Amino acid sequence: MNPTEEKEAKEIIKKIVLLNALRYGGKASPKPVFGKLLGEHPQFRQKIKEISPIINEVVQEINAISLEEQKAIVEREWPEELVEEKIEETKQLPPLSNAKKYKKVVTRFSPNPDFVLHLGSARAIILSHDYAKMYNGSFLLRFEDTDSKTKKPKLEFYDAV
């Protein structure tokens, strides 16, 4: 690696090390820096043996200075890196294709009271409830306890549901 490439690599590594140190209370770790460097700059993959000591050296330098100094360096050299964009993504249920045909959307959850509800039941409950709420409809809880031959309902589970 020629001196120009080494200087460029050291500058890139310094930035990655400083950001890693800021993220983890002032102490950077070489492994994540190495991974990020190779992920963002694949041209360094062929020069791993030459890059590794540079990373260790820069990590030691940065870890030796205080967190405030680290933050000051980043603010001075890469201020755009300190701005964290909060991307708020609102997730919505897909619309029901036939919902407009009806005056009111009514959904239901029909458990058989033969056992307590579990996590698998929660998905159906939440989807039914949220679709009813989405269309200003109704959500019904209807027990499927009419066929006692298949699964015998137990009284103690009515309240649990």
N, C-alpha and C positions, 0 to 999 in steps of 0.2 A: 504494500500500500504506500503510495507516495505521500509526501507531507501535506499536500492540499487535500487529498482524500481523507487523511487522518484527522486533519483539523475539522473538516466538514462532519465526519463521523462523530468526533468528540462533541461538537456542538449539538448534534441531534441527540446523542446519548445524554448529554447534560440536561436537555429539556425533558426527556423521558424520565430521567432519574429524579429531577426536581418535582415533577408532577406526581411521581410515585411516592416520594417522600412527603409531600403535602397531604396526599390522600391517606397516608398511614402515620400521621403524627410526627413527622420529621425524620423518620427512619425508612430509607429505601432498601429494597432487596434486589440483588442482581438477577435472580431468575425471572421475575415478572418484567423487568427492564429488557432482558434478553429476548423474551417472547414478543413483547410489544415492538421492539426494534426490528426483529425479523419479519413480523407481521406487516408493519407499515413500510418497511424498506427492504424488500426482498433482495436487492442488489448486494446486501451485506452477507447473504447466506454463503457465498463462496469464500468469504474472508472471516469465518467464524474464529479461527485460531488467533487472528490478529486483533479481532474486536473484543474477545473475551477479557484480556488484561485491561483494555481501555475501560470497559464497563466496570470492572472491579475497582479500578483506580478512581473513577468518577463517583461511584457509590460511596467509597470511603471519604472522598473530599466533601461530598454533600452531607453525609451523615455527621461529619465533624462540625458543621455549622448549625446555628440555632434555627428553629422553625421560623422565627420572625425574619431572619436573614434569607432563608429559603424563599419565603413568601415575597420578600422585597425584590429578589432577583427575578422571580417569575413575573411580578407586576411590572418591572422595568423592561424585561426582554420579551415576554409573551403575555401581555395583559389579556388578550382574547381567550386564553386558556382558563382564566379564572372565572369567566362568565359561564355559569351553568344554566343551560336552557332546560326549563321544565316543560316537557312535552306532555300535555294532558290529553290523553286519548279516551274519549268516551265510547264505551262499548255498548252497543244496542243489540237487541234481539232482531233477527230478520223479520220483516212484516209477514203476517199470515195472509196467504193468497185469497182466501174467501171471506175475510173479516168484513169487507164492505157490503157483503150480501145481507148481513144480519144487523138488526137494530142494536143488539147488545151481545157482546162476546162473553160467554160463560165457560169457564174452565173448571175442571174438578180433579181432585186427587182421591183415588179410591183404594186405600190400603185394606188388607185383610187383617183384622186385629188378632193375629195368632202369634205375633212376636213384636218386640219394640222396633221402632223405625231405625234405620241405619243410614250410613252415608250414601249408599246407592239410592235410597228413597229421596234424599235431599234434592237431588238434581230434578226429579220430576215435580216435587213440591215447588221448588223455586221457579222453574220454567212456567208451570201452570199459573202460579201467583203473579209473576211478572207480566205474562201476556194479558191476564185479566186487568192488571193495573195499567198497562200500556194502552188498552182500548177502553178504559173506564168501565170495565165489565165487572163480573162477579166471579169469585173463586169459591168453589164448594168442596167441602170435605165430606165424602160419602163412603161409609164403610161397606166393604164387600163381604158381608157376613151371612149371605143367604144360602150359600151352598156349603153345608157343614160336612159333606162327604169328602170334599177335596181337602180342605184345611179347616180344622175345627177352631173357631174363634175362642179366645179366652178373655173373660171379663176384666182381668187386671190390665190388659193391654189397651182397652178402650180409652182409659185416662192417659196412658202413656203416649198415645197418638195425639 
